Amino acid sequence: MAGILVNFYRKMVSTLIIIVCTFSFFLIAGFISSSNISIFKFKVNGDIGAEVFLRIISYENPLIGHALTGSNTDLPIFSTGFKLLTNIEMNDLRSLVRTGIPGFMAFDSNFLIADEGVDFTDIPIESAPPMEVLLQERNMAANELEELNSGKIYTGSSPPEKSVFIYHTHSWESYLPLLGLEGAENENEAVDGKTNITIVGELLGKELEKRGIGARVDKTNIGQELDEKGWLTHRSYEVSRSLVQEAMAGNQKLEYFIDLHRDSVRKDSTTAMINNEPYARLVFVIGEENKNFQKNLKFANELHKILNKNYPGISKGVLPKKGIGVDGIYNQDLHANTVVVEVGGVDNNMKELKNTIEALADAISQLYWKAEEVNG
């Protein structure tokens, strides 16, 4: 009987030791990953899963390890192990809930190319109000209209050859200040069938024409088109696709396709002071589920780099999108130089928008004339 009890207690002690050791492992992993103890880190580059796999293989084949040397990205070993065991990333709170909240994956993205200080809290948010709301038409607030018409207005002739097609898949997206609703708590009030993102598209077209680049600005009321077809807003990219295809068929010389949108996040994330002037910040969105993804990425990244070189912080970065609840293509399979551009957010005013559109036109112009030199 005594022997049986001894064996029982030994098993209990062994089990307790295993539990304590396991718990201690998680505590130590959390401590190390939250600190900057470099002795527990090795250098890798790119996607964590792939690089860890390559690092392990490199122990058997040193030639593979050479591809991983010289990187400047730290990867904590213990937090990586913790992620593999639990599927939880210690530096991303979303990993705690991404599998537990229905529909959460639709908003679970990361910037592929990001400006300093930008994280997942700066990711653009899309939300569409009921159809009857987005079809309403209001005039622009008087002070914003005055700002729109202030300064030197370009009156020169438009270049005969159109090279840029500007359109607006979510044409109802507007800005609270433009509607006289500055400071409103509900961001979904920033929608209108008349005073909306298409005004920003017209500004971009004029700025490009100033720089000798012909631009066609499409102002189709997408909300109205959806309503006439009996479609919901998630099919808006089907409507805009037909517009892009029609434009391409009518003009073989179109080289750039810019789909302008407005973000739904608030002012602290969408506004920057640059050289003592206020700007609406930009985000470039590309669909990962289209055949031109790499070409789209190159195009967006070139714009991002030019912008942040000349206007530091104006571009948050390049955001790839795919998966449930998002389009994932954004008509970008139609041409390599196609991109969705989020211009500011619901709280940005006309002055901030005008400043940003001038900067965006500068960047597009730089790419355009550089390509002309090469082709010429």
C-alpha positions in Angstrom: 0.0 0.0 0.0 2.8 2.4 0.9 4.5 1.7 -2.5 1.2 2.6 -4.3 1.0 5.9 -2.4 4.6 6.7 -3.2 4.1 6.2 -6.9 0.9 8.2 -6.8 2.6 11.2 -5.1 5.5 10.9 -7.5 3.1 11.2 -10.5 1.4 14.2 -8.8 4.7 15.9 -8.3 5.8 15.2 -11.9 2.5 16.6 -13.2 2.9 19.7 -11.0 6.4 20.2 -12.2 5.3 20.0 -15.9 2.5 22.6 -15.2 4.9 25.0 -13.4 7.5 24.7 -16.1 5.0 25.3 -18.9 3.6 28.3 -17.0 7.1 29.6 -16.5 7.9 29.2 -20.1 5.0 31.5 -21.1 6.0 34.1 -18.5 9.6 34.1 -19.6 8.5 34.3 -23.3 6.3 37.3 -22.5 9.1 39.1 -20.6 11.7 38.6 -23.2 9.5 39.5 -26.2 8.4 42.7 -24.4 12.0 43.7 -23.7 14.9 44.4 -26.0 17.3 41.7 -24.7 19.4 41.2 -27.9 21.1 38.0 -26.7 17.8 36.2 -27.3 17.4 37.6 -30.8 18.7 36.8 -34.3 18.5 38.7 -37.5 16.1 37.9 -40.2 14.1 39.6 -42.9 10.6 39.4 -44.3 7.8 37.0 -43.3 8.3 35.4 -39.9 7.1 32.0 -40.7 9.2 31.6 -43.9 12.3 33.0 -42.3 12.1 30.9 -39.2 11.8 27.8 -41.4 14.8 28.9 -43.5 16.8 29.6 -40.3 16.1 26.1 -39.1 17.1 24.6 -42.4 20.3 26.7 -42.4 21.7 24.7 -39.5 21.9 21.8 -41.9 22.7 23.8 -45.1 24.9 26.9 -44.2 24.4 28.3 -47.8 20.8 29.1 -47.0 21.9 31.0 -43.9 23.8 33.4 -46.1 20.6 34.7 -47.5 19.5 35.7 -44.0 22.6 37.6 -42.9 22.9 41.3 -42.9 19.2 42.0 -42.1 18.2 44.8 -39.7 15.0 43.3 -38.5 15.0 41.7 -35.0 13.0 38.6 -34.4 12.6 37.4 -30.8 13.1 33.6 -30.6 10.8 33.1 -27.6 7.9 35.2 -28.9 8.1 33.3 -32.2 7.9 30.0 -30.3 5.0 31.4 -28.4 3.2 32.4 -31.6 3.8 28.9 -33.1 2.3 27.3 -29.9 -0.6 29.6 -29.3 -1.2 31.5 -32.6 -1.0 34.7 -30.6 1.4 37.6 -31.5 2.6 39.5 -28.5 3.0 42.8 -30.3 -0.5 42.6 -31.9 -3.6 42.6 -29.7 -5.8 41.6 -32.7 -4.3 38.1 -32.5 -6.2 37.5 -29.3 -9.6 37.9 -31.0 -9.1 37.4 -34.7 -10.5 33.9 -34.6 -13.2 34.6 -32.0 -15.1 37.5 -33.5 -17.2 36.8 -36.6 -16.2 39.0 -39.5 -13.1 40.3 -37.8 -10.8 39.0 -40.5 -12.3 41.6 -42.9 -10.5 44.3 -40.9 -7.4 42.3 -40.1 -4.7 43.8 -42.4 -1.2 45.2 -42.1 0.7 47.8 -44.1 3.1 46.2 -46.5 5.0 49.5 -46.8 4.5 51.9 -43.9 5.7 55.3 -42.8 7.3 55.6 -39.4 4.9 55.4 -36.6 2.1 53.9 -38.7 0.4 50.7 -37.3 -2.8 48.8 -37.6 -4.8 51.6 -35.9 -4.2 53.7 -39.0 -5.7 51.1 -41.4 -8.5 52.7 -43.5 -12.0 51.7 -42.5 -14.9 51.5 -45.0 -18.5 51.8 -44.1 -21.5 52.4 -46.2 -24.8 54.0 -44.9 -28.2 53.0 -46.2 -28.9 53.9 -49.9 -31.4 56.7 -49.1 -28.7 58.4 -47.1 -25.9 58.3 -49.6 -28.2 59.5 -52.4 -29.1 62.8 -50.6 -27.6 65.9 -52.2 -26.4 69.0 -50.3 -24.5 72.1 -51.2 -21.0 72.7 -49.9 -20.6 74.7 -46.7 -20.0 78.4 -47.6 -16.6 78.7 -45.9 -15.4 75.5 -47.6 -16.6 76.7 -51.0 -14.7 79.9 -50.5 -11.6 77.9 -49.7 -12.1 75.8 -52.8 -12.3 78.9 -55.0 -9.4 80.7 -53.3 -6.0 81.1 -54.8 -5.0 81.1 -58.4 -7.5 79.0 -60.4 -6.0 77.2 -63.4 -7.7 78.5 -66.6 -5.3 77.0 -69.2 -6.2 74.6 -71.9 -6.4 71.0 -71.2 -3.8 68.8 -72.9 -5.5 67.1 -75.9 -4.0 63.7 -75.0 -5.5 62.1 -71.9 -3.1 59.9 -69.9 -4.8 59.7 -66.5 -8.2 58.3 -65.7 -9.6 59.5 -62.3 -12.7 57.8 -60.9 -14.5 57.2 -57.7 -15.9 53.8 -56.9 -17.5 55.1 -53.7 -18.5 58.5 -55.1 -20.8 59.2 -52.1 -17.8 59.5 -49.7 -17.6 63.0 -48.4 -16.1 65.1 -45.6 -17.9 66.5 -42.6 -16.5 70.1 -42.9 -17.6 70.3 -46.5 -21.1 69.4 -45.4 -21.1 71.9 -42.6 -20.9 69.1 -40.0 -17.4 69.7 -38.7 -16.9 67.9 -35.4 -19.8 65.5 -35.8 -19.4 62.3 -33.8 -20.9 60.0 -36.3 -18.5 59.5 -39.3 -21.3 57.9 -41.3 -22.8 61.4 -41.8 -19.9 62.2 -44.2 -21.8 61.0 -47.3 -23.5 62.9 -50.1 -24.6 62.4 -53.7 -23.3 65.8 -54.7 -20.7 67.3 -52.4 -18.3 64.4 -52.2 -15.0 62.9 -53.2 -15.6 63.7 -56.9 -14.7 67.3 -56.1 -11.3 66.1 -55.0 -11.1 64.2 -58.3 -11.7 67.4 -60.2 -9.0 69.2 -58.2 -6.5 66.4 -59.1 -7.4 66.6 -62.7 -6.8 70.4 -62.8 -3.5 70.0 -60.9 -2.3 67.4 -63.5 -3.3 69.7 -66.4 -1.3 72.5 -64.8 1.7 70.1 -65.2 0.9 69.3 -68.8 -0.7 65.9 -68.2 -4.1 65.3 -69.7 -6.6 63.8 -67.2 -10.2 62.5 -67.6 -12.2 62.8 -64.4 -15.3 60.5 -64.2 -18.0 61.8 -61.9 -20.5 59.0 -62.2 -22.9 58.9 -59.2 -22.2 55.3 -58.3 -24.8 55.3 -55.6 -27.5 56.2 -58.1 -26.2 53.5 -60.5 -26.5 50.9 -57.8 -29.9 52.1 -56.9 -31.2 51.8 -60.5 -29.8 48.3 -60.7 -31.2 47.3 -57.4 -27.7 46.4 -56.2 -26.2 46.9 -52.7 -23.0 49.0 -52.1 -20.7 45.9 -52.0 -21.2 45.7 -55.8 -19.9 49.2 -56.4 -16.6 47.9 -57.9 -18.6 46.1 -60.6 -20.1 49.4 -61.6 -16.7 51.2 -61.6 -15.1 48.3 -63.5 -17.4 49.0 -66.4 -16.4 52.7 -66.3 -12.7 51.8 -66.4 -13.2 49.3 -69.3 -15.1 51.8 -71.3 -12.4 54.5 -70.7 -9.7 52.0 -71.8 -11.6 51.0 -74.9 -12.1 54.7 -75.9 -8.5 55.7 -75.3 -5.6 53.3 -75.7 -3.2 56.0 -74.4 -4.4 56.0 -70.8 -1.5 55.1 -68.6 -2.7 55.7 -65.0 -5.9 54.8 -63.3 -6.6 56.5 -59.9 -9.6 55.5 -57.8 -10.0 58.2 -55.2 -11.6 57.3 -51.8 -12.0 58.9 -48.4 -11.1 57.1 -45.2 -13.5 56.8 -42.2 -10.9 57.1 -39.4 -10.7 60.4 -37.5 -8.6 63.5 -37.8 -5.6 62.6 -35.6 -4.8 59.7 -37.9 -5.6 61.5 -41.2 -3.9 64.9 -40.8 -0.3 66.0 -40.8 1.5 69.3 -40.4 4.2 69.6 -43.0 6.3 72.8 -43.3 3.7 74.6 -41.2 0.9 73.6 -43.6 -1.9 71.1 -42.9 -2.3 68.1 -45.2 -4.7 65.2 -45.4 -2.7 62.0 -45.2 -2.8 59.4 -48.0 -3.0 55.6 -48.0 -2.4 53.5 -51.1 -4.5 50.3 -51.2 -3.8 47.4 -53.6 -5.7 44.2 -54.0 -3.6 41.0 -53.4 -6.0 38.9 -55.4 -5.3 40.2 -58.8 -2.7 39.2 -61.4 -1.1 42.6 -61.4 -0.4 42.7 -57.7 3.4 43.1 -57.9 3.1 45.7 -60.6 0.5 47.6 -58.7 2.7 47.4 -55.6 5.6 48.9 -57.5 3.5 51.7 -58.8 2.0 52.5 -55.4 5.4 52.3 -53.7 7.0 54.7 -56.2 4.3 57.2 -55.4 4.6 56.6 -51.7 8.4 57.2 -51.7 8.2 60.4 -53.9 5.5 61.9 -51.7 7.3 61.2 -48.4 10.6 62.4 -49.7 9.0 65.8 -50.7 6.3 65.9 -48.0 7.5 63.8 -45.0 4.6 61.9 -43.4 2.0 62.7 -46.0 1.7 59.1 -47.0 0.9 56.4 -44.4 2.0 53.7 -46.7 0.8 50.9 -49.0 -1.9 48.6 -47.7 -2.6 45.2 -49.4 -6.1 43.8 -49.0 -7.5 40.4 -49.5 -9.9 37.9 -48.0 -13.4 37.8 -46.7 -15.4 41.0 -46.8 -13.1 43.0 -49.1 -12.9 43.2 -52.9 -9.3 42.0 -53.1 -9.0 43.1 -56.8 -10.2 46.7 -57.0 -10.2 46.6 -60.8 -6.4 46.5 -60.6 -6.2 43.5 -62.8 -7.1 45.8 -65.7 -3.8 47.7 -65.8 -0.4 47.7 -64.0 -0.6 51.4 -63.0 -3.9 51.2 -61.1 -4.3 52.1 -57.4 -6.9 53.0 -54.8 -6.0 56.2 -53.0 -7.6 57.1 -49.6 -7.4 60.9 -49.5 -7.7 62.0 -45.8 -10.6 61.1 -43.6 -14.1 62.3 -42.6 -12.7 65.3 -40.7 -10.4 66.8 -43.3 -11.3 70.3 -44.7 -10.8 71.8 -48.1 -7.5 73.5 -47.3 -6.0 70.2 -46.2 -7.4 68.4 -49.2 -6.1 71.0 -51.7 -2.6 70.9 -50.2 -2.6 67.1 -50.5 -3.9 67.0 -54.0 -1.1 69.3 -55.2 1.4 67.0 -53.6 -0.2 63.9 -55.2 -0.2 65.6 -58.6 3.5 66.4 -58.1 4.2 62.7 -57.5 2.2 61.5 -60.4 3.8 64.1 -62.6 7.3 63.1 -61.6 6.6 59.5 -62.5 4.8 60.4 -65.8 7.6 62.7 -67.1 10.3 60.2 -66.0 8.5 57.5 -68.1 8.2 59.9 -71.0 11.9 60.5 -71.0 12.6 56.8 -71.0 10.0 56.1 -73.8 11.1 59.1 -75.8 
